[in-house]
Amino acid sequence: MTRTTTRLFDRKILLDAIAASFWKLDPRVQLRNPVMFAVYLGSILTTILWLHSLTATTGESSSFVLGVAIWLWFTVLFANFAEAIAEGHGKAQAASLKKSRTTVVARKLTGSAPGKHVQSEDVPATDLKIGDVVIVKAGETIPADGEVVEGVASVDESAITGESAPVVRESGGDRSSVTGGTRVISDWLVIQVRTLPGQSFLDRMIAMVEGAKRQKTPNEIALAILLAALTLIFLLVAATLLPYSIYSVQASGQGMAISLTVLVALFVCLAPTTIGALLSAIGIAGMNRLSQANVIAMSGRAVEAAGDVDVLLLDKTGTITLGNRQATRFIPASGTTERELAEAAHLASMADETAEGRSIAVLAKRQFGLRGRELERIQPHFVPFSARTRMSGVTLEGHEIRKGAAEAVETHVRSLGGFLPEDVRAAVQEIARSGGTPLVVSRDDLVLGVIELKDIVKGGIKERFAELRQMGIKTVMITGDNPLTAAAIAAEAGVDDFLAEATPEAKLSLIRDYQRGGRLVAMTGDGTNDAPALAQADVAVAMNSGTQAAKEAGNMVDLDSNPTKLIEIVNIGKQLLMTRGSLTTFSIANDVAKYFAILPAAFATTYPALKAFDLMRLSSPSSAILSAVIFNALVIIALVPLALKGVAYRPVGAAQLLRNNLLVYGVGGLGVPFIGIKVIDLLLSAVGLA
């Protein structure tokens, strides 16, 4: 799998982010982040105060005011830089997708129904409407998203998935959806347009990847409101300190009132500027990590919800098992030889192109040397599999040979006057209990025996489910198998629960039941019959190879069409939430530590006795304030890599995660400012700026 990835600080992204940091100084852009907008206004105010200090006598050094103003501007620019570099990674990924967008001329068909079109006209793809039918031949680009209504062809989807191997798209089934911008490389397809120009899946991918349509998630909005409220509180506190300081000086007749410059510095250092500066970058980076995993989220809400998911619904086939059941043995009924059963099973499977049907033919050939028959000589009438009858087979030389589910074959032979022998019934139950799938074979009213098909559970999947259980996530296997077979596979795979003989209605009902209990549910799907459940699930991952209905119902699309990707998506979602929580903890702990640096210094001129609370023994009040402001700006840049890469996530319980978070980012956040501010103070003293 080839994915578009870039280094964390790619040169071009870095240069673009530096430029974007300046144009993001637009007040309309700054207003979107209340915390940083307050710092932005503080930067303007201290700049004005510096200009005033050049022309008037004040109680402060103009170089001190200039130093505070410069570092407040740096604080704003660093916050802009963090957001810009996160956006830059998304734009780099979107650039490769944009290259695949070309001006396409569509061959629009006119006439009655598929297969009877006699005329066509060339029109620009931008003129197509929903419902139009187009034909695309080998070497041509598919002009719009749609459903295949006729034909079978190989399609190059590497522009979207990065996968060089072509995929087959055909009418009917779960492989009928095609994406505009992909290319037909063999045969032809007749496609009915499902989306308008500019609203294709590719267009939506580009917009989401580059962050153009990223909306803030509910948790992100809630945190932003909390940060804005804290900022307002600190602003009111800082505003009331000035008259209080003036009153204290006038009442005592000694000392000097606190200055506006110091008040602004105090406000900026005590406000939650660290997390305020990084909040947007964390959200954008979470979307980028998902797109690097070749998953496109249609909303940031879906990524965040993935981190809160506590129930995973997983299809058995292709997710828990390898997907292709294999015939492993023939179990004949009493009075029937194994070869006789194998011959009948072989005949019934001659027209069966499924992996299971081919495996029966392979087993018969390997055990008894049975080979293909001359079909023209025996003139068979093949009976294709039907979901209604749950059987398939062949009629030849006056005999009806059938293979299928035990209940279906039993009903069939009973209608002909036969019965299901007890030894066959026992074999069916034994296979089902062991996790296999039994197929009963009959000839006319006689049951010949059972074929055992085995689902192979994927290696390592049981360990993955154990990790999810440790994270507090319940896993539920969804399968069309009977309850006995489902129970055996569920036990072997290590899932917590299963839904057997699943129908679209049963899936939908199960999801609603969990949601009524306050659970957040994630599931994958690829077929039209999965669409109702995908629409209901909190996190719905549609396979790119699936139908248009499934992709429209889901809020994520897996470009690799790998059902196990759901587990990776949950990890990315949890990493996003952890990163936001960890950096919020660190930011608040930082603010607490900065109190001890800036408060004694800020009021040392008003209350000289407060100098005793200068625990760091800083060089001077002005050095303490300037050191705190510089540290406040530099810590934002220092945390940008962590915001972009995300906090390392391990599948452990919530209680342990909380303890680890408080220990590393809480205690660490308290200690780092003491060290950082003291080092900066020493450097300022060394160069004579203290």
C-alpha positions as CSV (number, residue, x, y, z in Angstrom):
1,M,0.0,0.0,0.0
2,T,1.5,3.3,-1.1
3,R,0.4,6.2,1.1
4,T,1.2,9.9,0.7
5,T,3.2,10.8,3.8
6,T,5.5,13.7,4.6
7,R,8.2,14.3,7.2
8,L,7.0,16.1,10.3
9,F,8.9,19.3,9.3
10,D,9.2,19.0,5.6
11,R,11.0,22.1,4.2
12,K,8.2,23.2,1.9
13,I,5.5,22.7,4.6
14,L,7.7,24.6,7.0
15,L,8.2,27.6,4.7
16,D,4.5,27.7,3.8
17,A,3.6,27.5,7.5
18,I,5.9,30.4,8.4
19,A,4.3,32.5,5.7
20,A,0.8,31.5,6.8
21,S,1.7,32.5,10.4
22,F,1.8,36.1,9.3
23,W,-1.3,36.2,7.1
24,K,-3.2,34.5,9.9
25,L,-2.6,37.8,11.9
26,D,-5.8,39.0,10.2
27,P,-8.2,39.9,13.0
28,R,-11.0,38.0,11.4
29,V,-8.8,34.8,11.6
30,Q,-7.7,35.5,15.2
31,L,-11.3,36.1,16.3
32,R,-12.0,32.4,15.7
33,N,-9.8,31.5,18.7
34,P,-10.9,33.6,21.7
35,V,-7.9,32.8,23.9
36,M,-5.3,33.8,21.2
37,F,-7.4,36.8,20.2
38,A,-7.0,38.1,23.7
39,V,-3.2,37.6,23.4
40,Y,-3.4,39.3,20.0
41,L,-5.0,42.4,21.6
42,G,-2.4,42.3,24.4
43,S,0.3,42.3,21.7
44,I,-1.2,45.4,20.1
45,L,-1.6,47.1,23.5
46,T,2.0,46.5,24.6
47,T,3.2,47.7,21.2
48,I,1.3,51.0,21.7
49,L,2.7,51.2,25.2
50,W,6.3,50.8,23.8
51,L,5.7,53.6,21.3
52,H,4.4,55.7,24.1
53,S,7.5,55.0,26.3
54,L,9.7,56.3,23.5
55,T,8.1,59.8,23.7
56,A,7.1,60.1,27.3
57,T,8.7,59.4,30.7
58,T,7.2,56.3,32.3
59,G,8.3,54.2,35.2
60,E,9.4,51.4,32.9
61,S,12.3,50.8,30.6
62,S,11.3,51.0,26.9
63,S,13.5,48.0,26.2
64,F,11.5,46.0,28.8
65,V,8.2,47.0,27.2
66,L,9.6,46.2,23.8
67,G,10.7,42.8,25.0
68,V,7.3,42.0,26.3
69,A,5.6,43.2,23.1
70,I,7.9,41.2,20.9
71,W,7.4,37.9,22.8
72,L,3.7,38.4,22.9
73,W,3.7,38.8,19.1
74,F,5.8,35.6,19.0
75,T,3.2,33.8,21.1
76,V,0.5,34.7,18.5
77,L,2.8,33.8,15.6
78,F,3.7,30.4,17.2
79,A,0.1,29.6,17.7
80,N,-0.6,30.5,14.0
81,F,2.4,28.3,13.0
82,A,1.2,25.3,14.9
83,E,-2.2,25.5,13.1
84,A,-0.5,26.2,9.7
85,I,1.9,23.3,9.9
86,A,-0.9,20.9,10.7
87,E,-2.9,22.3,7.8
88,G,0.2,22.0,5.6
89,H,0.4,18.2,6.1
90,G,-3.2,17.9,5.0
91,K,-2.6,20.1,2.0
92,A,0.4,18.0,0.9
93,Q,-1.8,14.9,1.0
94,A,-4.5,16.7,-0.9
95,A,-2.1,17.9,-3.6
96,S,-1.5,14.3,-4.9
97,L,-5.3,13.8,-5.1
98,K,-5.8,17.1,-7.0
99,K,-3.4,15.8,-9.7
100,S,-5.9,13.1,-10.5
101,R,-8.6,15.6,-11.3
102,T,-8.6,16.3,-15.0
103,T,-11.0,17.8,-17.5
104,V,-13.1,14.9,-18.6
105,V,-15.4,14.6,-21.6
106,A,-18.2,12.1,-20.8
107,R,-20.0,9.9,-23.4
108,K,-23.6,10.4,-22.3
109,L,-26.0,7.7,-23.6
110,T,-29.4,8.4,-25.0
111,G,-32.1,5.8,-25.6
112,S,-34.3,3.6,-23.5
113,A,-32.7,1.1,-21.1
114,P,-29.2,-0.3,-20.4
115,G,-28.2,-2.6,-23.2
116,K,-30.4,-0.9,-25.7
117,H,-28.6,2.4,-26.1
118,V,-28.0,3.2,-29.7
119,Q,-26.8,6.8,-29.5
120,S,-24.4,8.8,-27.4
121,E,-23.2,12.4,-27.2
122,D,-20.0,13.9,-25.8
123,V,-20.6,16.4,-23.0
124,P,-18.3,18.0,-20.4
125,A,-18.4,16.0,-17.2
126,T,-19.4,19.2,-15.4
127,D,-22.7,19.2,-17.3
128,L,-23.8,15.8,-16.1
129,K,-26.8,15.5,-13.9
130,I,-27.8,12.9,-11.3
131,G,-29.5,10.1,-13.2
132,D,-27.6,10.5,-16.4
133,V,-26.1,7.4,-17.9
134,V,-22.6,7.3,-19.4
135,I,-20.4,4.7,-21.0
136,V,-16.7,4.5,-20.2
137,K,-14.4,2.4,-22.2
138,A,-10.8,1.1,-21.6
139,G,-8.3,3.9,-21.2
140,E,-11.0,6.5,-20.3
141,T,-11.6,8.3,-17.0
142,I,-14.8,7.8,-15.1
143,P,-16.4,11.3,-15.2
144,A,-18.5,11.2,-12.0
145,D,-19.4,9.0,-9.0
146,G,-22.0,6.5,-9.8
147,E,-23.3,2.9,-9.9
148,V,-22.4,0.4,-12.6
149,V,-25.7,-0.6,-14.3
150,E,-24.1,-2.8,-17.0
151,G,-20.7,-4.4,-17.8
152,V,-17.7,-5.7,-15.9
153,A,-14.3,-3.9,-16.1
154,S,-10.9,-3.5,-14.3
155,V,-10.6,0.0,-12.8
156,D,-7.4,1.7,-11.7
157,E,-8.2,3.4,-8.4
158,S,-4.5,4.1,-7.5
159,A,-5.1,7.9,-7.5
160,I,-7.4,7.4,-4.5
161,T,-6.2,4.3,-2.7
162,G,-2.5,4.3,-3.7
163,E,-2.9,0.6,-4.5
164,S,-1.4,-0.2,-7.9
165,A,-3.4,-3.4,-8.5
166,P,-6.7,-2.8,-10.4
167,V,-10.0,-3.7,-8.9
168,V,-13.0,-5.2,-10.6
169,R,-16.2,-3.2,-10.8
170,E,-19.5,-4.8,-12.1
171,S,-23.2,-4.2,-12.0
172,G,-25.1,-5.6,-9.0
173,G,-23.7,-6.8,-5.7
174,D,-21.4,-4.8,-3.5
175,R,-18.8,-3.9,-6.2
176,S,-20.9,-1.7,-8.3
177,S,-19.8,1.7,-6.9
178,V,-17.3,3.7,-9.0
179,T,-15.5,7.0,-8.2
180,G,-15.1,10.0,-10.5
181,G,-11.4,10.5,-11.5
182,T,-10.6,6.8,-11.6
183,R,-9.7,5.1,-14.9
184,V,-11.1,2.0,-16.7
185,I,-8.2,-0.1,-17.9
186,S,-10.1,-3.0,-19.5
187,D,-13.5,-3.7,-21.1
188,W,-16.3,-1.1,-20.5
189,L,-18.9,0.1,-18.0
190,V,-22.2,1.7,-18.2
191,I,-22.6,4.0,-15.2
192,Q,-25.5,5.9,-13.8
193,V,-24.4,9.2,-12.3
194,R,-25.1,9.6,-8.5
195,T,-23.4,12.9,-7.6
196,L,-23.2,16.4,-9.1
197,P,-20.0,17.8,-10.4
198,G,-17.9,19.3,-7.6
199,Q,-19.5,17.0,-5.1
200,S,-17.8,13.8,-6.0
201,F,-16.2,11.5,-3.5
202,L,-12.8,12.7,-4.7
203,D,-13.8,16.4,-4.2
204,R,-15.0,15.6,-0.7
205,M,-11.8,13.7,0.0
206,I,-9.7,16.7,-1.0
207,A,-11.7,19.2,1.0
208,M,-11.5,17.0,4.1
209,V,-7.9,16.1,3.8
210,E,-6.7,19.7,3.4
211,G,-8.9,20.8,6.3
212,A,-11.0,23.2,4.2
213,K,-14.2,21.8,5.6
214,R,-13.1,20.6,9.0
215,Q,-15.6,21.6,11.6
216,K,-14.9,21.7,15.3
217,T,-16.1,18.6,17.2
218,P,-18.5,18.9,20.1
219,N,-15.7,18.1,22.6
220,E,-13.4,20.6,20.9
221,I,-16.2,23.3,21.0
222,A,-16.9,22.5,24.7
223,L,-13.2,22.8,25.5
224,A,-12.9,26.1,23.5
225,I,-15.8,27.5,25.5
226,L,-14.2,26.5,28.8
227,L,-10.9,28.1,27.7
228,A,-12.7,31.3,26.7
229,A,-14.4,31.4,30.1
230,L,-11.1,31.0,31.9
231,T,-9.6,33.7,29.7
232,L,-12.4,36.0,30.5
233,I,-12.0,35.3,34.3
234,F,-8.3,36.0,34.1
235,L,-9.0,39.2,32.1
236,L,-11.4,40.5,34.7
237,V,-8.9,39.6,37.5
238,A,-6.1,41.4,35.7
239,A,-8.3,44.4,35.0
240,T,-9.2,44.8,38.7
241,L,-5.6,44.5,39.9
242,L,-4.7,47.9,38.5
243,P,-7.1,50.0,40.6
244,Y,-6.3,47.8,43.6
245,S,-2.6,48.4,43.2
246,I,-3.1,52.1,42.8
247,Y,-5.3,52.3,45.9
248,S,-2.7,50.3,48.0
249,V,0.1,52.6,47.0
250,Q,-1.9,55.7,47.8
251,A,-3.1,54.3,51.1
252,S,0.4,53.2,52.3
253,G,2.3,56.1,50.7
254,Q,5.0,53.9,49.5
255,G,5.8,51.6,46.6
256,M,4.8,51.9,43.0
257,A,1.5,50.8,41.3
258,I,1.6,47.9,38.8
259,S,2.1,48.9,35.2
260,L,-0.2,48.1,32.2
261,T,2.7,46.2,30.6
262,V,3.1,43.9,33.6
263,L,-0.7,43.4,33.8
264,V,-0.8,42.3,30.2
265,A,2.1,40.0,30.7
266,L,0.4,38.6,33.9
267,F,-2.8,38.0,32.0
268,V,-1.1,36.2,29.1
269,C,0.9,34.0,31.3
270,L,-2.0,33.0,33.5
271,A,-4.5,32.4,30.7
272,P,-4.6,28.9,29.1
273,T,-2.6,30.0,26.1
274,T,-0.6,26.8,25.6
275,I,-3.7,24.6,24.9
276,G,-5.5,27.5,23.3
277,A,-2.7,27.8,20.8
278,L,-2.5,24.1,20.0
279,L,-6.2,23.1,20.1
280,S,-6.9,23.6,16.4
281,A,-3.6,21.9,15.4
282,I,-4.4,18.8,17.5
283,G,-7.8,18.4,15.7
284,I,-6.3,18.9,12.2
285,A,-3.4,16.5,13.0
286,G,-5.9,13.8,14.1
287,M,-7.7,14.1,10.7
288,N,-4.3,13.9,9.0
289,R,-3.3,10.7,10.9
290,L,-6.5,9.1,9.8
291,S,-5.9,10.0,6.2
292,Q,-2.4,8.6,6.4
293,A,-4.1,5.3,7.4
294,N,-6.0,5.7,4.1
295,V,-9.3,6.5,5.8
296,I,-11.3,9.6,4.9
297,A,-13.5,11.0,7.6
298,M,-16.5,13.0,6.4
299,S,-16.5,14.9,9.7
300,G,-14.2,15.6,12.7
301,R,-17.0,14.5,14.9
302,A,-16.6,10.9,13.6
303,V,-12.8,10.9,14.4
304,E,-13.6,12.1,17.9
305,A,-16.4,9.6,18.4
306,A,-14.0,6.8,17.4
307,G,-12.1,7.6,20.5
308,D,-15.2,7.3,22.7
309,V,-16.5,4.1,21.1
310,D,-17.2,1.2,23.5
311,V,-18.9,-1.3,21.2
312,L,-17.4,-2.6,18.0
313,L,-19.6,-4.5,15.5
314,L,-17.4,-6.6,13.2
315,D,-18.3,-8.7,10.3
316,K,-17.0,-12.3,10.6
317,T,-16.0,-12.8,7.0
318,G,-12.9,-10.9,6.0
319,T,-12.6,-9.2,9.4
320,I,-12.3,-12.0,12.0
321,T,-11.8,-14.9,9.5
322,L,-9.7,-14.9,6.3
323,G,-12.9,-14.7,4.3
324,N,-12.8,-17.8,2.2
325,R,-14.2,-21.0,3.8
326,Q,-12.4,-24.1,2.6
327,A,-13.8,-27.6,2.3
328,T,-11.8,-29.9,4.6
329,R,-13.5,-33.3,4.6
330,F,-16.4,-35.3,3.3
331,I,-18.6,-37.1,5.9
332,P,-20.8,-39.7,4.2
333,A,-24.2,-40.8,5.5
334,S,-24.6,-44.5,6.6
335,G,-24.8,-46.6,3.5
336,T,-23.0,-44.1,1.3
337,T,-19.3,-44.2,0.4
338,E,-17.1,-41.2,0.8
339,R,-16.3,-41.3,-3.0
340,E,-20.0,-41.4,-3.8
341,L,-20.5,-38.3,-1.7
342,A,-17.5,-36.6,-3.2
343,E,-18.7,-37.3,-6.8
344,A,-22.1,-35.8,-6.0
345,A,-20.6,-32.8,-4.3
346,H,-18.2,-32.3,-7.2
347,L,-21.1,-32.3,-9.7
348,A,-23.1,-29.8,-7.6
349,S,-20.0,-27.5,-7.5
350,M,-19.1,-27.6,-11.2
351,A,-20.8,-24.2,-11.9
352,D,-20.1,-22.8,-8.4
353,E,-17.5,-20.1,-8.9
354,T,-17.4,-19.1,-5.3
355,A,-14.2,-19.8,-3.2
356,E,-16.2,-22.4,-1.3
357,G,-17.4,-24.2,-4.5
358,R,-13.9,-24.2,-5.9
359,S,-12.5,-25.6,-2.7
360,I,-15.0,-28.6,-2.9
361,A,-13.8,-29.4,-6.4
362,V,-10.1,-29.1,-5.2
363,L,-10.8,-31.5,-2.3
364,A,-12.6,-34.0,-4.5
365,K,-9.7,-33.9,-7.0
366,R,-7.1,-34.3,-4.3
367,Q,-8.7,-37.2,-2.5
368,F,-10.3,-39.1,-5.3
369,G,-8.8,-37.8,-8.5
370,L,-12.1,-36.4,-9.7
371,R,-11.8,-34.0,-12.6
372,G,-14.2,-31.9,-14.7
373,R,-16.8,-33.6,-16.9
374,E,-17.6,-33.0,-20.5
375,L,-20.6,-30.7,-20.0
376,E,-22.0,-31.0,-23.5
377,R,-22.2,-34.8,-23.2
378,I,-24.1,-34.9,-19.9
379,Q,-26.2,-31.8,-20.6
380,P,-26.6,-30.6,-17.0
381,H,-29.1,-28.0,-15.8
382,F,-27.4,-26.0,-13.1
383,V,-29.4,-24.5,-10.2
384,P,-27.7,-21.3,-8.9
385,F,-27.6,-20.5,-5.2
386,S,-30.6,-18.5,-3.9
387,A,-30.8,-16.7,-0.6
388,R,-34.4,-17.9,-0.5
389,T,-33.8,-21.6,-1.0
390,R,-30.2,-21.5,0.5
391,M,-29.2,-24.3,-1.9
392,S,-27.5,-24.8,-5.2
393,G,-26.8,-27.8,-7.4
394,V,-27.4,-29.5,-10.7
395,T,-30.0,-31.6,-12.4
396,L,-28.7,-34.2,-14.9
397,E,-29.7,-37.6,-16.2
398,G,-33.0,-37.4,-14.3
399,H,-31.4,-36.8,-10.9
400,E,-31.6,-33.7,-8.7
401,I,-28.3,-33.2,-6.8
402,R,-28.4,-30.4,-4.3
403,K,-26.0,-29.0,-1.7
404,G,-26.8,-26.3,0.9
405,A,-27.7,-25.5,4.5
406,A,-28.9,-28.5,6.5
407,E,-32.4,-27.1,7.1
408,A,-32.8,-26.2,3.5
409,V,-31.8,-29.6,2.2
410,E,-33.9,-31.4,4.8
411,T,-36.9,-29.4,3.7
412,H,-36.1,-30.3,0.0
413,V,-35.7,-34.1,0.6
414,R,-38.8,-34.2,2.8
415,S,-40.8,-32.6,-0.1
416,L,-39.6,-35.6,-2.2
417,G,-40.5,-38.2,0.5
418,G,-37.1,-38.5,2.1
419,F,-35.7,-37.6,5.5
420,L,-32.5,-36.4,7.2
421,P,-30.7,-39.4,8.8
422,E,-29.7,-39.0,12.4
423,D,-26.0,-39.6,11.7
424,V,-26.0,-36.7,9.3
425,R,-27.9,-34.5,11.8
426,A,-25.2,-35.4,14.4
427,A,-22.4,-34.6,11.9
428,V,-24.0,-31.2,11.2
429,Q,-24.2,-30.4,14.9
430,E,-20.6,-31.5,15.5
431,I,-19.3,-29.4,12.6
432,A,-21.3,-26.4,13.8
433,R,-20.1,-26.7,17.4
434,S,-16.4,-26.9,16.2
435,G,-16.9,-23.6,14.3
436,G,-17.2,-25.1,10.8
437,T,-20.0,-24.7,8.3
438,P,-21.8,-27.9,7.3
439,L,-23.2,-28.3,3.7
440,V,-25.5,-31.2,3.3
441,V,-25.5,-33.0,-0.1
442,S,-28.6,-34.9,-1.5
443,R,-29.5,-36.8,-4.6
444,D,-33.2,-36.9,-5.2
445,D,-34.8,-37.9,-1.8
446,L,-31.6,-39.4,-0.5
447,V,-29.2,-37.5,1.8
448,L,-25.6,-38.5,0.9
449,G,-23.7,-36.8,3.6
450,V,-22.0,-33.6,4.8
451,I,-19.2,-31.4,3.5
452,E,-17.3,-29.6,6.3
453,L,-16.2,-26.0,5.4
454,K,-13.9,-24.3,7.8
455,D,-13.5,-20.6,8.5
456,I,-9.9,-19.7,9.3
457,V,-9.6,-17.2,12.1
458,K,-7.0,-14.6,11.3
459,G,-3.7,-14.9,13.2
460,G,-3.3,-12.4,16.0
461,I,-6.9,-11.3,16.0
462,K,-7.6,-12.8,19.4
463,E,-4.8,-10.7,20.9
464,R,-6.3,-7.6,19.3
465,F,-9.6,-8.3,20.8
466,A,-8.0,-8.8,24.2
467,E,-6.4,-5.4,23.9
468,L,-9.8,-3.9,23.0
469,R,-11.3,-5.6,26.1
470,Q,-8.6,-4.0,28.2
471,M,-9.6,-0.6,26.8
472,G,-13.2,-1.2,27.9
473,I,-14.5,-1.9,24.4
474,K,-17.0,-4.7,23.7
475,T,-16.5,-6.6,20.5
476,V,-19.6,-8.2,18.7
477,M,-19.2,-10.5,15.7
478,I,-21.9,-10.2,13.0
479,T,-22.5,-13.2,10.9
480,G,-25.1,-14.9,8.8
481,D,-24.1,-18.3,10.2
482,N,-26.3,-20.3,12.4
483,P,-26.0,-19.8,16.2
484,L,-23.9,-22.9,16.8
485,T,-21.3,-22.1,14.1
486,A,-21.3,-18.4,15.3
487,A,-20.7,-19.4,18.9
488,A,-17.8,-21.7,18.0
489,I,-16.0,-19.0,15.9
490,A,-16.7,-16.3,18.5
491,A,-15.1,-18.5,21.1
492,E,-12.1,-19.2,18.9
493,A,-11.6,-15.5,18.0
494,G,-12.2,-14.2,21.5
495,V,-15.0,-11.8,20.8
496,D,-17.3,-10.8,23.6
497,D,-20.7,-11.5,21.9
498,F,-22.1,-12.3,18.5
499,L,-25.2,-11.8,16.4
500,A,-26.0,-14.9,14.3
501,E,-28.2,-15.1,11.2
502,A,-27.9,-11.4,11.0
503,T,-30.3,-9.4,8.8
504,P,-30.2,-5.7,8.1
505,E,-33.1,-5.3,10.5
506,A,-31.3,-7.3,13.2
507,K,-28.1,-5.2,12.8
508,L,-30.1,-2.0,13.1
509,S,-32.0,-3.2,16.1
510,L,-28.8,-4.3,17.9
511,I,-27.2,-0.9,17.3
512,R,-30.2,0.9,18.7
513,D,-30.3,-1.3,21.7
514,Y,-26.7,-0.5,22.6
515,Q,-27.3,3.2,22.0
516,R,-30.3,3.3,24.2
517,G,-28.0,1.9,26.9
518,G,-25.7,4.9,26.5
519,R,-23.1,3.1,24.4
520,L,-21.3,4.5,21.4
521,V,-21.2,2.0,18.5
522,A,-18.8,1.6,15.6
523,M,-19.3,-0.8,12.6
524,T,-18.1,-1.5,9.1
525,G,-20.0,-2.3,6.0
526,D,-19.9,-2.4,2.2
527,G,-23.3,-3.4,0.9
528,T,-26.6,-1.6,0.3
529,N,-28.1,-3.9,3.0
530,D,-25.5,-2.4,5.5
531,A,-26.6,1.2,4.8
532,P,-29.4,1.4,7.5
533,A,-27.0,0.2,10.2
534,L,-24.2,2.4,9.0
535,A,-26.5,5.4,9.1
536,Q,-27.4,4.5,12.7
537,A,-23.9,3.8,14.0
538,D,-21.9,6.5,15.8
539,V,-18.8,5.6,13.8
540,A,-19.6,4.0,10.4
541,V,-16.8,2.9,8.2
542,A,-17.8,2.1,4.7
543,M,-15.5,0.1,2.4
544,N,-14.4,2.0,-0.7
545,S,-15.1,-1.2,-2.7
546,G,-18.7,-1.1,-1.5
547,T,-21.8,0.4,-2.9
548,Q,-22.6,4.1,-3.2
549,A,-25.4,3.7,-0.7
550,A,-23.0,2.3,1.9
551,K,-20.4,5.1,1.4
552,E,-23.2,7.8,1.6
553,A,-24.5,6.2,4.8
554,G,-21.1,6.0,6.6
555,N,-19.2,8.9,8.1
556,M,-15.8,7.4,7.1
557,V,-14.6,5.6,4.0
558,D,-11.7,3.1,4.1
559,L,-9.8,3.4,0.8
560,D,-8.1,0.1,1.4
561,S,-11.5,-1.7,2.0
562,N,-9.9,-3.5,4.9
563,P,-12.6,-4.4,7.5
564,T,-10.0,-4.7,10.3
565,K,-9.1,-1.1,9.8
566,L,-11.9,-0.3,12.3
567,I,-9.6,-1.3,15.2
568,E,-6.9,1.1,13.9
569,I,-9.5,3.9,13.6
570,V,-10.5,3.5,17.2
571,N,-6.8,3.7,18.2
572,I,-6.4,7.0,16.2
573,G,-9.6,8.4,17.8
574,K,-8.4,7.5,21.3
575,Q,-5.0,9.0,20.5
576,L,-6.7,12.3,19.5
577,L,-8.6,12.5,22.7
578,M,-5.5,11.6,24.8
579,T,-3.4,14.2,23.1
580,R,-6.0,16.9,23.7
581,G,-6.4,15.8,27.3
582,S,-2.7,15.5,28.0
583,L,-1.8,18.9,26.6
584,T,-4.8,20.5,28.4
585,T,-3.4,19.0,31.7
586,F,0.1,20.2,30.9
587,S,-1.2,23.7,30.0
588,I,-3.1,24.1,33.3
589,A,-0.2,22.8,35.3
590,N,2.1,25.3,33.5
591,D,-0.2,28.1,34.5
592,V,-0.1,27.1,38.2
593,A,3.7,27.0,38.1
594,K,3.9,30.4,36.4
595,Y,2.0,31.9,39.3
596,F,5.1,31.5,41.5
597,A,7.3,33.2,38.9
598,I,5.3,36.2,37.9
599,L,3.0,37.1,40.8
600,P,5.7,37.9,43.3
601,A,7.6,39.9,40.6
602,A,4.5,41.7,39.4
603,F,3.6,43.0,42.8
604,A,7.1,43.4,44.2
605,T,7.0,47.2,43.6
606,T,3.6,47.5,45.4
607,Y,4.4,45.0,48.2
608,P,8.1,44.5,48.6
609,A,7.4,41.8,51.2
610,L,6.2,39.5,48.3
611,K,9.9,39.2,47.3
612,A,10.1,36.4,49.9
613,F,7.7,34.3,47.7
614,D,10.2,34.4,44.8
615,L,11.0,30.7,45.1
616,M,13.2,30.7,42.0
617,R,15.3,33.6,43.2
618,L,15.0,35.4,39.8
619,S,17.4,38.2,39.0
620,S,14.8,41.1,39.1
621,P,11.1,41.7,38.7
622,S,11.5,42.7,35.1
623,S,13.6,39.6,34.4
624,A,11.0,37.4,36.0
625,I,8.2,38.8,34.0
626,L,10.1,38.8,30.7
627,S,11.3,35.2,31.4
628,A,7.8,34.0,32.0
629,V,6.6,35.6,28.8
630,I,9.4,34.1,26.8
631,F,8.8,30.7,28.3
632,N,5.1,31.0,27.6
633,A,5.9,31.5,23.9
634,L,8.6,28.9,23.5
635,V,6.6,26.1,25.2
636,I,4.1,26.3,22.3
637,I,6.7,25.7,19.7
638,A,8.2,22.9,21.9
639,L,4.8,21.1,22.0
640,V,4.1,21.4,18.2
641,P,5.7,18.0,17.4
642,L,3.7,16.3,20.1
643,A,0.4,17.9,18.9
644,L,1.1,16.7,15.4
645,K,2.3,13.2,16.1
646,G,-0.1,12.6,19.0
647,V,0.6,11.3,22.5
648,A,1.7,7.6,22.4
649,Y,-1.3,5.4,23.2
650,R,-1.2,2.0,24.9
651,P,-4.4,-0.1,25.3
652,V,-4.8,0.2,29.1
653,G,-7.8,0.9,31.3
654,A,-9.2,4.4,31.8
655,A,-8.0,4.6,35.5
656,Q,-4.4,3.8,34.5
657,L,-4.6,6.3,31.6
658,L,-5.7,9.0,34.0
659,R,-2.9,8.2,36.5
660,N,-0.3,8.2,33.7
661,N,-1.7,11.5,32.3
662,L,-1.5,13.2,35.7
663,L,1.9,11.9,36.5
664,V,3.6,12.7,33.2
665,Y,1.7,15.8,32.0
666,G,0.4,17.1,35.4
667,V,3.5,16.8,37.5
668,G,5.7,17.4,34.4
669,G,3.7,20.6,33.6
670,L,4.4,21.8,37.2
671,G,8.1,21.2,37.0
672,V,9.0,22.3,33.5
673,P,8.2,26.1,34.0
674,F,10.4,26.3,37.1
675,I,13.3,24.9,35.1
676,G,12.5,26.8,31.9
677,I,11.9,30.2,33.5
678,K,15.1,30.0,35.6
679,V,17.2,29.1,32.6
680,I,15.8,32.0,30.6
681,D,16.4,34.3,33.6
682,L,20.0,33.2,33.8
683,L,20.5,33.8,30.0
684,L,18.9,37.2,30.2
685,S,21.3,38.1,33.1
686,A,24.3,36.7,31.2
687,V,23.6,39.0,28.2
688,G,22.8,42.0,30.4
689,L,19.0,42.2,29.6
690,A,17.9,41.4,33.2
